[in-house]
Amino acid sequence: MKFGTKAVHAGVEPDPSTGAIMTPIYQTSTYVQESPAKHKGYAYARGANPTRNSLQKSLAALENGKHAICFSSGMGATDAVIKLLNPGDEVITSNDLYGGSYRMFKRVFEKYGIKFHFIDLTNAANIQSVINAKTKLLWIETPTNPLMNIVDIEACVAIAKKNNAIVAVDNTFASPYLQNPLELGADIVMHSVTKYLGGHSDVVMGALIVNDEKLYQELHFLMNSCGAVPGPQDSFLVLRGIKTLHLRMERHCINGKKIAEYLKNHPKIGKVYWPGFADHPNHAIAKKQMKDFGGMLSFTLKDDSMDKATKLMESVELFALAESLGGVESLINHPASMTHASIPKEERLKSGLVDSLIRLSIGVEDAEDLLADLEQALSKV
Ligand SMILES: *Cc1c(COP(=O)(O)O)cnc(C)c1O
């Protein structure tokens, strides 16, 4: 089955009791059993809920995986992956990571004796210098947030496998429409479902998708034991959102390209970070592992000043100044003071996250209106 057909149909079957075409919101905490040892697959709603199950089937299908597990947020999903590890284990990850992941790794899990190496993963060979017998996990994010660096998933998997480390990919920025890491050899795909999958800025949720049965059982155990599960109402909203994922992604990509090209030619703009440009350092890998280049991009002002960046963000009218991404509406964000404020300044400057860096999440509006808004806002800085 092709992607668009799966987006519309996978996981959703007419409700057996009424024929309702959409999976109902099973708003219940528990299920009545026939006898103490006999139930219909549902005992208590932390463990399983039919609306959530339907969504999990849909997510597994979209990533070409066998199993999906939903969590109450992307961070809840990430937390479960790190809890697979034991004190003394080591993780290799990128020095250009989602701020919340960096914060969790550094400030929550380091004190439990797990060691994190933050390195430049855009060159997979860098892994060789830190990988060792204690390395249990490689955590990849690609494209990265907010600098749109591309990590070669297959090349990283090859090195990790030789050392028996598992590979997890945060696929939030690409969405399953653009990239399917399990097919490139990864063991776990993580999504902040909050973003493109939900797509309408009305839900916070996370998910993990895997093929391996043992890994699935371990992660499912952690989900049920630690309890960061989403409710049925949110599961329903995401199921509904997914039905148009392919249509939304198509438009995000078209609009993203138009805006990236406009910014690149604008006299007040410094750098534009977007993997679709032929001169992007990892353009060839992006082309190889992604279907298209997406609607996320970042740029700097030629005059790298915090004041000018602030003025620009206050001047836009259609773009909303907000954290998050992947919704139908276009958002503008200032990583240094918003999403990445928890990363120390010296650290963020090292990876190019300068004061005037601005990130855009391009929505599905008409591109002409978005371009006009940027034009008027740039004329004021
Ligand atoms: C938002 C985001 C997360 C965290 O997900 P939440 O749903 O906000 O907990 C992780 N990784 C990336 C790349 C994100 O954009």
The ligand as a Gaussian input file, in Angstrom:
#p B3LYP/6-31G(d) Opt

LIG

0 1
 C        9.361000      18.814000      19.928000
 C       10.485000      17.907000      19.728000
 C       10.775000      16.908000      20.670000
 C       10.018000      16.761000      21.964000
 O        8.689000      16.398000      21.783000
 P        7.489000      16.848000      22.765000
 O        6.294000      16.258000      22.123000
 O        7.484000      18.335000      22.797000
 O        7.806000      16.285000      24.113000
 C       11.840000      16.062000      20.392000
 N       12.563000      16.175000      19.254000
 C       12.309000      17.121000      18.353000
 C       13.151000      17.195000      17.118000
 C       11.273000      18.015000      18.551000
 O       11.042000      18.971000      17.640000

